[in-house]
Amino acid sequence: ACGAFTSICFTLLTLYSKTALGMGVPGQAKYLAFQEATKMYRIQGFHTFLISIYSFLASFVLSLYIKLKGKPRYYLTSVIGSIMFFHFFRVKAIIGIASNLIYS
């Protein structure tokens, strides 16, 4: 559901943004007004994008745990889960840097 919302949300936002920009000089003001009016939808779409990615990665680790048996089950799910956890913080750091340098 999150992935579908993200795709639909950004598809519509892109479509209408390009339509406004295609209207020439008057469209620039419409584009800026549209960007301001839809800011919360872009933020929500970004958050659902992250939820979708993390849900996929979690389902991958759980799938490994379910399909594997014995010691490989615990070893591989621990290793892959740890790598995933590490990358979660890397992605969070990138988002924090962008928030501080670009969006502040």
Biopython code that builds the backbone (N, CA, C, O; Angstrom):
import numpy as np
from Bio.PDB.StructureBuilder import StructureBuilder

atoms = [
    (1, "ALA", "N", (0.820, -1.188, 0.000)),
    (1, "ALA", "CA", (0.000, 0.000, 0.000)),
    (1, "ALA", "C", (0.873, 1.264, 0.000)),
    (1, "ALA", "O", (0.565, 2.243, -0.680)),
    (2, "CYS", "N", (1.961, 1.224, 0.771)),
    (2, "CYS", "CA", (2.838, 2.407, 0.834)),
    (2, "CYS", "C", (3.510, 2.671, -0.499)),
    (2, "CYS", "O", (3.612, 3.817, -0.938)),
    (3, "GLY", "N", (3.971, 1.602, -1.145)),
    (3, "GLY", "CA", (4.624, 1.761, -2.443)),
    (3, "GLY", "C", (3.669, 2.284, -3.496)),
    (3, "GLY", "O", (4.041, 3.110, -4.330)),
    (4, "ALA", "N", (2.430, 1.796, -3.456)),
    (4, "ALA", "CA", (1.432, 2.262, -4.420)),
    (4, "ALA", "C", (1.111, 3.740, -4.195)),
    (4, "ALA", "O", (1.014, 4.510, -5.150)),
    (5, "PHE", "N", (0.947, 4.130, -2.936)),
    (5, "PHE", "CA", (0.680, 5.534, -2.644)),
    (5, "PHE", "C", (1.830, 6.414, -3.120)),
    (5, "PHE", "O", (1.609, 7.469, -3.715)),
    (6, "THR", "N", (3.055, 5.978, -2.856)),
    (6, "THR", "CA", (4.227, 6.750, -3.268)),
    (6, "THR", "C", (4.244, 6.937, -4.777)),
    (6, "THR", "O", (4.442, 8.048, -5.268)),
    (7, "SER", "N", (4.037, 5.858, -5.504)),
    (7, "SER", "CA", (4.058, 5.934, -6.973)),
    (7, "SER", "C", (2.970, 6.843, -7.515)),
    (7, "SER", "O", (3.229, 7.689, -8.371)),
    (8, "ILE", "N", (1.760, 6.671, -7.021)),
    (8, "ILE", "CA", (0.643, 7.487, -7.499)),
    (8, "ILE", "C", (0.847, 8.950, -7.120)),
    (8, "ILE", "O", (0.632, 9.845, -7.937)),
    (9, "CYS", "N", (1.258, 9.185, -5.894)),
    (9, "CYS", "CA", (1.463, 10.548, -5.396)),
    (9, "CYS", "C", (2.485, 11.293, -6.252)),
    (9, "CYS", "O", (2.202, 12.389, -6.737)),
    (10, "PHE", "N", (3.661, 10.714, -6.440)),
    (10, "PHE", "CA", (4.702, 11.415, -7.184)),
    (10, "PHE", "C", (4.415, 11.478, -8.677)),
    (10, "PHE", "O", (4.863, 12.402, -9.355)),
    (11, "THR", "N", (3.677, 10.511, -9.195)),
    (11, "THR", "CA", (3.271, 10.581, -10.602)),
    (11, "THR", "C", (2.340, 11.762, -10.826)),
    (11, "THR", "O", (2.522, 12.531, -11.770)),
    (12, "LEU", "N", (1.339, 11.908, -9.956)),
    (12, "LEU", "CA", (0.410, 13.034, -10.087)),
    (12, "LEU", "C", (1.104, 14.375, -9.862)),
    (12, "LEU", "O", (0.871, 15.331, -10.601)),
    (13, "LEU", "N", (1.953, 14.442, -8.845)),
    (13, "LEU", "CA", (2.655, 15.696, -8.571)),
    (13, "LEU", "C", (3.558, 16.091, -9.742)),
    (13, "LEU", "O", (3.636, 17.267, -10.096)),
    (14, "THR", "N", (4.229, 15.126, -10.333)),
    (14, "THR", "CA", (5.088, 15.407, -11.491)),
    (14, "THR", "C", (4.260, 15.835, -12.694)),
    (14, "THR", "O", (4.613, 16.789, -13.388)),
    (15, "LEU", "N", (3.168, 15.138, -12.941)),
    (15, "LEU", "CA", (2.301, 15.454, -14.075)),
    (15, "LEU", "C", (1.775, 16.884, -13.990)),
    (15, "LEU", "O", (1.845, 17.634, -14.963)),
    (16, "TYR", "N", (1.253, 17.258, -12.833)),
    (16, "TYR", "CA", (0.685, 18.594, -12.683)),
    (16, "TYR", "C", (1.757, 19.678, -12.631)),
    (16, "TYR", "O", (1.527, 20.799, -13.084)),
    (17, "SER", "N", (2.916, 19.353, -12.088)),
    (17, "SER", "CA", (4.015, 20.326, -12.086)),
    (17, "SER", "C", (4.467, 20.628, -13.509)),
    (17, "SER", "O", (4.676, 21.788, -13.866)),
    (18, "LYS", "N", (4.617, 19.590, -14.315)),
    (18, "LYS", "CA", (5.031, 19.786, -15.708)),
    (18, "LYS", "C", (3.962, 20.510, -16.517)),
    (18, "LYS", "O", (4.272, 21.297, -17.411)),
    (19, "THR", "N", (2.713, 20.239, -16.198)),
    (19, "THR", "CA", (1.622, 20.940, -16.883)),
    (19, "THR", "C", (1.696, 22.432, -16.582)),
    (19, "THR", "O", (1.573, 23.255, -17.488)),
    (20, "ALA", "N", (1.895, 22.779, -15.327)),
    (20, "ALA", "CA", (1.994, 24.199, -14.952)),
    (20, "ALA", "C", (3.198, 24.848, -15.627)),
    (20, "ALA", "O", (3.089, 25.959, -16.148)),
    (21, "LEU", "N", (4.331, 24.176, -15.623)),
    (21, "LEU", "CA", (5.532, 24.740, -16.242)),
    (21, "LEU", "C", (5.390, 24.879, -17.752)),
    (21, "LEU", "O", (6.024, 25.739, -18.363)),
    (22, "GLY", "N", (4.564, 24.040, -18.348)),
    (22, "GLY", "CA", (4.331, 24.106, -19.793)),
    (22, "GLY", "C", (3.456, 25.277, -20.212)),
    (22, "GLY", "O", (3.278, 25.520, -21.405)),
    (23, "MET", "N", (2.917, 25.993, -19.261)),
    (23, "MET", "CA", (2.056, 27.137, -19.567)),
    (23, "MET", "C", (2.841, 28.431, -19.760)),
    (23, "MET", "O", (2.251, 29.504, -19.881)),
    (24, "GLY", "N", (4.155, 28.335, -19.787)),
    (24, "GLY", "CA", (4.971, 29.523, -20.008)),
    (24, "GLY", "C", (5.133, 30.360, -18.756)),
    (24, "GLY", "O", (5.114, 29.842, -17.640)),
    (25, "VAL", "N", (5.294, 31.655, -18.951)),
    (25, "VAL", "CA", (5.545, 32.577, -17.834)),
    (25, "VAL", "C", (4.419, 32.542, -16.796)),
    (25, "VAL", "O", (4.720, 32.491, -15.604)),
    (26, "PRO", "N", (3.128, 32.566, -17.188)),
    (26, "PRO", "CA", (2.077, 32.495, -16.156)),
    (26, "PRO", "C", (2.107, 31.176, -15.382)),
    (26, "PRO", "O", (1.685, 31.116, -14.227)),
    (27, "GLY", "N", (2.604, 30.130, -16.022)),
    (27, "GLY", "CA", (2.673, 28.828, -15.381)),
    (27, "GLY", "C", (3.689, 28.756, -14.265)),
    (27, "GLY", "O", (3.579, 27.913, -13.375)),
    (28, "GLN", "N", (4.686, 29.640, -14.303)),
    (28, "GLN", "CA", (5.690, 29.629, -13.239)),
    (28, "GLN", "C", (5.071, 29.961, -11.885)),
    (28, "GLN", "O", (5.397, 29.333, -10.878)),
    (29, "ALA", "N", (4.193, 30.931, -11.863)),
    (29, "ALA", "CA", (3.511, 31.283, -10.610)),
    (29, "ALA", "C", (2.581, 30.144, -10.181)),
    (29, "ALA", "O", (2.476, 29.831, -8.995)),
    (30, "LYS", "N", (1.917, 29.536, -11.149)),
    (30, "LYS", "CA", (1.041, 28.402, -10.836)),
    (30, "LYS", "C", (1.852, 27.230, -10.292)),
    (30, "LYS", "O", (1.435, 26.552, -9.353)),
    (31, "TYR", "N", (3.020, 27.004, -10.897)),
    (31, "TYR", "CA", (3.905, 25.932, -10.443)),
    (31, "TYR", "C", (4.331, 26.167, -8.995)),
    (31, "TYR", "O", (4.270, 25.255, -8.171)),
    (32, "LEU", "N", (4.763, 27.393, -8.686)),
    (32, "LEU", "CA", (5.198, 27.700, -7.323)),
    (32, "LEU", "C", (4.050, 27.557, -6.325)),
    (32, "LEU", "O", (4.240, 27.047, -5.221)),
    (33, "ALA", "N", (2.864, 28.009, -6.718)),
    (33, "ALA", "CA", (1.690, 27.880, -5.846)),
    (33, "ALA", "C", (1.345, 26.403, -5.637)),
    (33, "ALA", "O", (0.997, 25.991, -4.530)),
    (34, "PHE", "N", (1.445, 25.617, -6.703)),
    (34, "PHE", "CA", (1.162, 24.177, -6.610)),
    (34, "PHE", "C", (2.180, 23.488, -5.705)),
    (34, "PHE", "O", (1.817, 22.628, -4.902)),
    (35, "GLN", "N", (3.448, 23.861, -5.832)),
    (35, "GLN", "CA", (4.488, 23.271, -4.987)),
    (35, "GLN", "C", (4.234, 23.589, -3.514)),
    (35, "GLN", "O", (4.390, 22.722, -2.654)),
    (36, "GLU", "N", (3.853, 24.801, -3.229)),
    (36, "GLU", "CA", (3.574, 25.192, -1.843)),
    (36, "GLU", "C", (2.339, 24.462, -1.306)),
    (36, "GLU", "O", (2.329, 24.003, -0.164)),
    (37, "ALA", "N", (1.300, 24.359, -2.138)),
    (37, "ALA", "CA", (0.052, 23.729, -1.699)),
    (37, "ALA", "C", (0.184, 22.214, -1.517)),
    (37, "ALA", "O", (-0.577, 21.617, -0.755)),
    (38, "THR", "N", (1.126, 21.598, -2.197)),
    (38, "THR", "CA", (1.262, 20.137, -2.131)),
    (38, "THR", "C", (2.478, 19.684, -1.331)),
    (38, "THR", "O", (2.870, 18.519, -1.401)),
    (39, "LYS", "N", (3.062, 20.580, -0.587)),
    (39, "LYS", "CA", (4.269, 20.250, 0.183)),
    (39, "LYS", "C", (4.033, 19.064, 1.115)),
    (39, "LYS", "O", (4.871, 18.166, 1.198)),
    (40, "MET", "N", (2.907, 19.054, 1.812)),
    (40, "MET", "CA", (2.650, 17.975, 2.777)),
    (40, "MET", "C", (2.516, 16.627, 2.069)),
    (40, "MET", "O", (2.872, 15.595, 2.639)),
    (41, "TYR", "N", (2.007, 16.624, 0.835)),
    (41, "TYR", "CA", (1.871, 15.365, 0.099)),
    (41, "TYR", "C", (3.234, 14.832, -0.335)),
    (41, "TYR", "O", (3.451, 13.620, -0.353)),
    (42, "ARG", "N", (4.150, 15.732, -0.683)),
    (42, "ARG", "CA", (5.502, 15.296, -1.039)),
    (42, "ARG", "C", (6.217, 14.715, 0.179)),
    (42, "ARG", "O", (6.919, 13.710, 0.074)),
    (43, "ILE", "N", (6.033, 15.348, 1.325)),
    (43, "ILE", "CA", (6.652, 14.838, 2.558)),
    (43, "ILE", "C", (6.060, 13.476, 2.918)),
    (43, "ILE", "O", (6.788, 12.542, 3.253)),
    (44, "GLN", "N", (4.746, 13.376, 2.847)),
    (44, "GLN", "CA", (4.078, 12.108, 3.152)),
    (44, "GLN", "C", (4.504, 11.029, 2.156)),
    (44, "GLN", "O", (4.744, 9.887, 2.547)),
    (45, "GLY", "N", (4.598, 11.380, 0.885)),
    (45, "GLY", "CA", (5.044, 10.432, -0.130)),
    (45, "GLY", "C", (6.457, 9.950, 0.129)),
    (45, "GLY", "O", (6.760, 8.774, -0.071)),
    (46, "PHE", "N", (7.323, 10.846, 0.573)),
    (46, "PHE", "CA", (8.696, 10.461, 0.881)),
    (46, "PHE", "C", (8.731, 9.497, 2.061)),
    (46, "PHE", "O", (9.474, 8.516, 2.044)),
    (47, "HIS", "N", (7.929, 9.776, 3.085)),
    (47, "HIS", "CA", (7.897, 8.885, 4.248)),
    (47, "HIS", "C", (7.340, 7.510, 3.885)),
    (47, "HIS", "O", (7.848, 6.496, 4.362)),
    (48, "THR", "N", (6.313, 7.463, 3.056)),
    (48, "THR", "CA", (5.779, 6.159, 2.650)),
    (48, "THR", "C", (6.776, 5.423, 1.750)),
    (48, "THR", "O", (6.817, 4.192, 1.743)),
    (49, "PHE", "N", (7.576, 6.173, 0.994)),
    (49, "PHE", "CA", (8.649, 5.563, 0.208)),
    (49, "PHE", "C", (9.648, 4.858, 1.126)),
    (49, "PHE", "O", (10.040, 3.720, 0.866)),
    (50, "LEU", "N", (10.055, 5.531, 2.192)),
    (50, "LEU", "CA", (10.993, 4.926, 3.146)),
    (50, "LEU", "C", (10.379, 3.712, 3.833)),
    (50, "LEU", "O", (11.041, 2.687, 4.000)),
    (51, "ILE", "N", (9.120, 3.826, 4.230)),
    (51, "ILE", "CA", (8.436, 2.700, 4.875)),
    (51, "ILE", "C", (8.390, 1.511, 3.930)),
    (51, "ILE", "O", (8.608, 0.373, 4.346)),
    (52, "SER", "N", (8.109, 1.768, 2.668)),
    (52, "SER", "CA", (8.052, 0.705, 1.674)),
    (52, "SER", "C", (9.394, 0.005, 1.518)),
    (52, "SER", "O", (9.453, -1.223, 1.465)),
    (53, "ILE", "N", (10.468, 0.777, 1.446)),
    (53, "ILE", "CA", (11.806, 0.189, 1.312)),
    (53, "ILE", "C", (12.162, -0.640, 2.545)),
    (53, "ILE", "O", (12.632, -1.770, 2.417)),
    (54, "TYR", "N", (11.942, -0.089, 3.728)),
    (54, "TYR", "CA", (12.300, -0.807, 4.947)),
    (54, "TYR", "C", (11.431, -2.046, 5.149)),
    (54, "TYR", "O", (11.904, -3.054, 5.675)),
    (55, "SER", "N", (10.183, -1.979, 4.742)),
    (55, "SER", "CA", (9.307, -3.147, 4.830)),
    (55, "SER", "C", (9.791, -4.256, 3.908)),
    (55, "SER", "O", (9.767, -5.430, 4.278)),
    (56, "PHE", "N", (10.231, -3.887, 2.710)),
    (56, "PHE", "CA", (10.765, -4.875, 1.781)),
    (56, "PHE", "C", (12.004, -5.542, 2.358)),
    (56, "PHE", "O", (12.138, -6.764, 2.297)),
    (57, "LEU", "N", (12.908, -4.750, 2.916)),
    (57, "LEU", "CA", (14.129, -5.319, 3.483)),
    (57, "LEU", "C", (13.825, -6.213, 4.682)),
    (57, "LEU", "O", (14.435, -7.271, 4.832)),
    (58, "ALA", "N", (12.903, -5.806, 5.525)),
    (58, "ALA", "CA", (12.519, -6.632, 6.671)),
    (58, "ALA", "C", (11.882, -7.934, 6.208)),
    (58, "ALA", "O", (12.142, -8.986, 6.793)),
    (59, "SER", "N", (11.058, -7.887, 5.174)),
    (59, "SER", "CA", (10.437, -9.116, 4.671)),
    (59, "SER", "C", (11.485, -10.048, 4.071)),
    (59, "SER", "O", (11.339, -11.269, 4.129)),
    (60, "PHE", "N", (12.546, -9.471, 3.493)),
    (60, "PHE", "CA", (13.635, -10.292, 2.961)),
    (60, "PHE", "C", (14.332, -11.058, 4.086)),
    (60, "PHE", "O", (14.584, -12.256, 3.958)),
    (61, "VAL", "N", (14.641, -10.374, 5.179)),
    (61, "VAL", "CA", (15.300, -11.033, 6.306)),
    (61, "VAL", "C", (14.381, -12.088, 6.917)),
    (61, "VAL", "O", (14.832, -13.187, 7.238)),
    (62, "LEU", "N", (13.123, -11.772, 7.077)),
    (62, "LEU", "CA", (12.176, -12.750, 7.628)),
    (62, "LEU", "C", (11.998, -13.944, 6.700)),
    (62, "LEU", "O", (11.843, -15.074, 7.164)),
    (63, "SER", "N", (12.020, -13.707, 5.411)),
    (63, "SER", "CA", (11.925, -14.792, 4.443)),
    (63, "SER", "C", (13.126, -15.728, 4.564)),
    (63, "SER", "O", (12.970, -16.949, 4.522)),
    (64, "LEU", "N", (14.314, -15.162, 4.714)),
    (64, "LEU", "CA", (15.503, -15.995, 4.934)),
    (64, "LEU", "C", (15.344, -16.837, 6.195)),
    (64, "LEU", "O", (15.646, -18.031, 6.198)),
    (65, "TYR", "N", (14.876, -16.215, 7.248)),
    (65, "TYR", "CA", (14.713, -16.912, 8.518)),
    (65, "TYR", "C", (13.733, -18.079, 8.379)),
    (65, "TYR", "O", (13.956, -19.154, 8.936)),
    (66, "ILE", "N", (12.658, -17.865, 7.641)),
    (66, "ILE", "CA", (11.650, -18.907, 7.480)),
    (66, "ILE", "C", (12.161, -20.043, 6.589)),
    (66, "ILE", "O", (11.911, -21.213, 6.876)),
    (67, "LYS", "N", (12.873, -19.705, 5.513)),
    (67, "LYS", "CA", (13.291, -20.724, 4.541)),
    (67, "LYS", "C", (14.514, -21.517, 4.971)),
    (67, "LYS", "O", (14.648, -22.685, 4.604)),
    (68, "LEU", "N", (15.404, -20.911, 5.737)),
    (68, "LEU", "CA", (16.617, -21.617, 6.142)),
    (68, "LEU", "C", (16.366, -22.436, 7.398)),
    (68, "LEU", "O", (15.463, -22.147, 8.183)),
    (69, "LYS", "N", (17.187, -23.463, 7.568)),
    (69, "LYS", "CA", (17.079, -24.333, 8.744)),
    (69, "LYS", "C", (18.444, -24.412, 9.432)),
    (69, "LYS", "O", (19.475, -24.177, 8.801)),
    (70, "GLY", "N", (18.448, -24.737, 10.704)),
    (70, "GLY", "CA", (19.686, -24.968, 11.447)),
    (70, "GLY", "C", (20.491, -23.705, 11.689)),
    (70, "GLY", "O", (19.948, -22.603, 11.774)),
    (71, "LYS", "N", (21.811, -23.895, 11.799)),
    (71, "LYS", "CA", (22.709, -22.785, 12.102)),
    (71, "LYS", "C", (22.746, -21.708, 11.017)),
    (71, "LYS", "O", (22.843, -20.526, 11.349)),
    (72, "PRO", "N", (22.673, -22.075, 9.718)),
    (72, "PRO", "CA", (22.671, -21.012, 8.692)),
    (72, "PRO", "C", (21.526, -20.015, 8.874)),
    (72, "PRO", "O", (21.661, -18.834, 8.553)),
    (73, "ARG", "N", (20.401, -20.505, 9.392)),
    (73, "ARG", "CA", (19.251, -19.623, 9.636)),
    (73, "ARG", "C", (19.652, -18.470, 10.547)),
    (73, "ARG", "O", (19.390, -17.309, 10.232)),
    (74, "TYR", "N", (20.266, -18.773, 11.639)),
    (74, "TYR", "CA", (20.623, -17.751, 12.621)),
    (74, "TYR", "C", (21.807, -16.908, 12.164)),
    (74, "TYR", "O", (21.837, -15.695, 12.371)),
    (75, "TYR", "N", (22.782, -17.566, 11.538)),
    (75, "TYR", "CA", (23.966, -16.846, 11.086)),
    (75, "TYR", "C", (23.618, -15.846, 9.985)),
    (75, "TYR", "O", (23.936, -14.662, 10.095)),
    (76, "LEU", "N", (22.964, -16.324, 8.922)),
    (76, "LEU", "CA", (22.669, -15.443, 7.786)),
    (76, "LEU", "C", (21.677, -14.343, 8.137)),
    (76, "LEU", "O", (21.855, -13.195, 7.728)),
    (77, "THR", "N", (20.641, -14.680, 8.886)),
    (77, "THR", "CA", (19.687, -13.622, 9.238)),
    (77, "THR", "C", (20.324, -12.595, 10.165)),
    (77, "THR", "O", (19.991, -11.411, 10.095)),
    (78, "SER", "N", (21.229, -13.028, 11.029)),
    (78, "SER", "CA", (21.929, -12.069, 11.895)),
    (78, "SER", "C", (22.848, -11.171, 11.094)),
    (78, "SER", "O", (22.871, -9.957, 11.300)),
    (79, "VAL", "N", (23.609, -11.762, 10.176)),
    (79, "VAL", "CA", (24.544, -10.978, 9.366)),
    (79, "VAL", "C", (23.788, -10.008, 8.468)),
    (79, "VAL", "O", (24.099, -8.817, 8.444)),
    (80, "ILE", "N", (22.809, -10.501, 7.738)),
    (80, "ILE", "CA", (22.061, -9.640, 6.812)),
    (80, "ILE", "C", (21.241, -8.612, 7.579)),
    (80, "ILE", "O", (21.141, -7.460, 7.157)),
    (81, "GLY", "N", (20.655, -9.014, 8.697)),
    (81, "GLY", "CA", (19.924, -8.063, 9.533)),
    (81, "GLY", "C", (20.830, -6.966, 10.063)),
    (81, "GLY", "O", (20.424, -5.806, 10.123)),
    (82, "SER", "N", (22.056, -7.317, 10.450)),
    (82, "SER", "CA", (23.023, -6.319, 10.935)),
    (82, "SER", "C", (23.432, -5.360, 9.829)),
    (82, "SER", "O", (23.534, -4.153, 10.049)),
    (83, "ILE", "N", (23.667, -5.899, 8.643)),
    (83, "ILE", "CA", (24.015, -5.046, 7.492)),
    (83, "ILE", "C", (22.867, -4.093, 7.191)),
    (83, "ILE", "O", (23.084, -2.908, 6.937)),
    (84, "MET", "N", (21.656, -4.612, 7.219)),
    (84, "MET", "CA", (20.477, -3.788, 6.979)),
    (84, "MET", "C", (20.361, -2.680, 8.025)),
    (84, "MET", "O", (20.079, -1.529, 7.692)),
    (85, "PHE", "N", (20.575, -3.029, 9.265)),
    (85, "PHE", "CA", (20.494, -2.069, 10.355)),
    (85, "PHE", "C", (21.541, -0.975, 10.188)),
    (85, "PHE", "O", (21.257, 0.203, 10.405)),
    (86, "PHE", "N", (22.757, -1.370, 9.799)),
    (86, "PHE", "CA", (23.833, -0.413, 9.546)),
    (86, "PHE", "C", (23.436, 0.553, 8.441)),
    (86, "PHE", "O", (23.628, 1.762, 8.574)),
    (87, "HIS", "N", (22.883, 0.029, 7.348)),
    (87, "HIS", "CA", (22.501, 0.873, 6.219)),
    (87, "HIS", "C", (21.305, 1.768, 6.541)),
    (87, "HIS", "O", (21.161, 2.850, 5.972)),
    (88, "PHE", "N", (20.458, 1.317, 7.446)),
    (88, "PHE", "CA", (19.353, 2.154, 7.889)),
    (88, "PHE", "C", (19.890, 3.462, 8.459)),
    (88, "PHE", "O", (19.374, 4.536, 8.151)),
    (89, "PHE", "N", (20.930, 3.370, 9.290)),
    (89, "PHE", "CA", (21.508, 4.574, 9.876)),
    (89, "PHE", "C", (22.266, 5.411, 8.858)),
    (89, "PHE", "O", (22.328, 6.633, 8.992)),
    (90, "ARG", "N", (22.843, 4.777, 7.844)),
    (90, "ARG", "CA", (23.506, 5.526, 6.778)),
    (90, "ARG", "C", (22.485, 6.339, 5.984)),
    (90, "ARG", "O", (22.713, 7.509, 5.676)),
    (91, "VAL", "N", (21.371, 5.713, 5.660)),
    (91, "VAL", "CA", (20.313, 6.413, 4.926)),
    (91, "VAL", "C", (19.766, 7.550, 5.780)),
    (91, "VAL", "O", (19.528, 8.650, 5.280)),
    (92, "LYS", "N", (19.569, 7.288, 7.049)),
    (92, "LYS", "CA", (19.083, 8.326, 7.973)),
    (92, "LYS", "C", (20.068, 9.497, 8.036)),
    (92, "LYS", "O", (19.650, 10.652, 8.117)),
    (93, "ALA", "N", (21.369, 9.205, 7.998)),
    (93, "ALA", "CA", (22.386, 10.259, 8.008)),
    (93, "ALA", "C", (22.311, 11.094, 6.729)),
    (93, "ALA", "O", (22.403, 12.320, 6.786)),
    (94, "ILE", "N", (22.147, 10.449, 5.590)),
    (94, "ILE", "CA", (22.035, 11.172, 4.320)),
    (94, "ILE", "C", (20.820, 12.084, 4.335)),
    (94, "ILE", "O", (20.892, 13.233, 3.898)),
    (95, "ILE", "N", (19.708, 11.573, 4.836)),
    (95, "ILE", "CA", (18.493, 12.383, 4.907)),
    (95, "ILE", "C", (18.702, 13.568, 5.850)),
    (95, "ILE", "O", (18.234, 14.672, 5.572)),
    (96, "GLY", "N", (19.404, 13.344, 6.964)),
    (96, "GLY", "CA", (19.703, 14.430, 7.891)),
    (96, "GLY", "C", (20.582, 15.501, 7.266)),
    (96, "GLY", "O", (20.354, 16.693, 7.470)),
    (97, "ILE", "N", (21.587, 15.080, 6.504)),
    (97, "ILE", "CA", (22.459, 16.039, 5.824)),
    (97, "ILE", "C", (21.669, 16.859, 4.818)),
    (97, "ILE", "O", (21.822, 18.078, 4.742)),
    (98, "ALA", "N", (20.819, 16.181, 4.041)),
    (98, "ALA", "CA", (19.992, 16.896, 3.052)),
    (98, "ALA", "C", (19.057, 17.872, 3.756)),
    (98, "ALA", "O", (18.861, 18.992, 3.285)),
    (99, "SER", "N", (18.479, 17.456, 4.880)),
    (99, "SER", "CA", (17.582, 18.332, 5.612)),
    (99, "SER", "C", (18.300, 19.589, 6.096)),
    (99, "SER", "O", (17.756, 20.691, 6.029)),
    (100, "ASN", "N", (19.499, 19.415, 6.573)),
    (100, "ASN", "CA", (20.260, 20.564, 7.104)),
    (100, "ASN", "C", (20.801, 21.474, 6.011)),
    (100, "ASN", "O", (20.755, 22.696, 6.148)),
    (101, "LEU", "N", (21.308, 20.900, 4.938)),
    (101, "LEU", "CA", (21.977, 21.705, 3.919)),
    (101, "LEU", "C", (21.067, 22.195, 2.798)),
    (101, "LEU", "O", (21.294, 23.269, 2.241)),
    (102, "ILE", "N", (20.058, 21.428, 2.468)),
    (102, "ILE", "CA", (19.208, 21.774, 1.323)),
    (102, "ILE", "C", (17.871, 22.359, 1.763)),
    (102, "ILE", "O", (17.423, 23.362, 1.207)),
    (103, "TYR", "N", (17.240, 21.753, 2.740)),
    (103, "TYR", "CA", (15.868, 22.143, 3.089)),
    (103, "TYR", "C", (15.756, 23.057, 4.290)),
    (103, "TYR", "O", (14.648, 23.278, 4.778)),
    (104, "SER", "N", (16.847, 23.590, 4.783)),
    (104, "SER", "CA", (16.725, 24.494, 5.935)),
    (104, "SER", "C", (16.932, 25.930, 5.508)),
    (104, "SER", "O", (16.868, 26.836, 6.338)),
]
sb = StructureBuilder()
sb.init_structure("model")
sb.init_model(0)
sb.init_chain("A")
sb.init_seg("    ")
for serial, (resi, resn, name, xyz) in enumerate(atoms, 1):
    if name == "N":
        sb.init_residue(resn, " ", resi, " ")
    sb.init_atom(name, np.array(xyz, "f"), 0.0, 1.0, " ", f" {name:<3s}", serial, name[0])
structure = sb.get_structure()
